[in-house]
Amino acid sequence: MAWASVVPWMVGAVALLLAARAMMGPSEAIDGIEAAFAGGTVCRGTIATDARKAVERFRAGLEQGNFAVADIALPEARAALEQAALCFPARSDIWLVLARIEALEAGVTPRLSRLVGMSCSAAPTQSWTARDRLRMFGHLAGALDASARACLEKDRTLLAQVDDAGAR
């Protein structure tokens, strides 16, 4: 019976480690995995919903001109998204929103390049994600690292193919 509870945790930890290693050094990836599971913390089924709600609170604060609410909601949104990204590394939308928050808070940084790359790794052939990545970060491509630039170039190629197929 003990193995029944350990095996899913091990499989999840290995999947997270492999995804994190794709964009970070091995020690950073291990630190992130350990932090995610420290103190018995597990991925709750509501973590993606919690992240979406936190982002919505931030957006509502901005749209209403209530910057006090937005200032409180932004770190909450970032923290919820970071937890969701660790729990669901294959969700390209989570990486994309995290990248947008990074750009908003810090501008073009190495972390921004990694986040754009993680979004690309999670959804290399989703045209809607490619379109959003280009809309949000295409104008910054020259300032991003080579991996993120390659991601955006693949997005351009993908969208050209989709547009060509639609025109036929």
N, C-alpha and C positions, 0 to 999 in steps of 0.2 A: 504494500500500500504506500510506503514511503516513496518508492520510485515513481509512482503515479503523479506525485506532486513535484518531484525534482526534475523529471524529464522535460516537461513543457518549459520550465524556467531555464533549463540548460539550452534547449533549442532556441528559445527567445534571446538569450544572452549571446549565443554564437551568431545568430542572424544580425543582431545589433552590432556586434563587434565587427563583422565582415562589412556591413554597410558603412560604419564609421571609419574603418580603415581605408575605405575608398577615397576619402577626402582629407583624412587627418593622419598624422603619424601614429604608429602603433601605441605609443604610451598615452597620447591624448585620447585615443579611442578607448583604451582600457580604463582610463580615469573616468571617462564619460559613462561607461557601462557600470562601473563600480558606484558612481554617484547616483545613477538611476535606481539601483537596487539597494543602496545603503539603508540600513535601519528597517529593512523589510518593506521598503517602498516597492510597489508593483504597479504595473500599468492598469489603471482602472478602465473599465469599459467606457466611461464617460469622458476620458481625457481629451479626445478630439472635439467633442461638443463643448467642453469647458474652455478649450482654446478658442473655438469659434465665438463663443459668448464674450470672452475677454476682448477679442479683437473688435467685436461689434460695439462693446462699451467704449472702446477707444475711438472708433469711427464716429459714433453718435456724439461723443464729447466734442470732436472736431467740427462736425457738421452743425452742431448747435452753438458753436462758438464758446463752449464751456471748457476753457483750457485747463481749469483746475481738475475737472473730471478726466480729461485726456491725459494730463500729467500723471495722475494716479493710475489710470488704466493701462498706459503704455508698458510699464515694467511688469504689470500683472499679465498682460498679453504675451510679452516676450517670454516670461517664465513658463506660462502654460504651453506656448508653442514649442519651446525647447523640450519640455517633458513629452509632448505629443510626438515630436520628431524622434526622440529616443525610443518611444513605444511603437511608433509606426514609421520606420525609416523608408518604406516604399511609397509613402504618401507625398507625391511631388508638390501638391498644393501647400502642405505645411512648410516645406523647405522654401517655397517661393514667397510665402507671406513672411517667414523669418528673414529672408533676404531683403524684402521691402522695408521691414522694420530696421534692419541693420543700416540700410542706405539712409533712411530717415534720421536715425540717431547719430550715425558716425560717418556717413558719406561712403566713399569708395575705400574699402579696407581689404586686407587679405581674407578676412572672415567673409566678407560679402562675396568674393570670388568663390570661396569654398561652398557657401550656401547656394549660389546659382548653380555651381557644379553638382551639388547633391540633388537639386531639383531636376537637373538634366539626367543624372544617373538613374533617378527613380522613374522618370517618364521620358525616355529618349525619343519616342515616336508618337506621343500624344500631341496632336496639332493644337488643341486648345491651350495646353500648357506652354507649348512652344510660342504660340502667339502672345500669350501673357508675358513670358520671359522677355521676348523681343520688345514688347510695348513698354515694359518696366525698365529693362536694362540694356536694350539695344544701343541707345545713345551713349551709354557708359562703356561700351565694349572696349574701346581703346585704353581705358584706365584699368580694366580687369586683367587678371593673370591669363596666361596662355590657355589654360584648361577651360576657363570660363568663356574666353573668346571663341575657342573651338566649339564649345557647346552652343553658343549663339549662332555661329556659322552653320552648324548642323541644323539648327532651328530654321534658319533662312532657307536652306536647301529643302527641308521637309515641307515647309509652307509653299514653296514654289512648286513642288511635286503635287501637293494637295490642290493648289490652285489650277495647275495644268490638268489634273484629272477631272476637276469640276467643270472645266471649260469644254471638255469633250462631249 
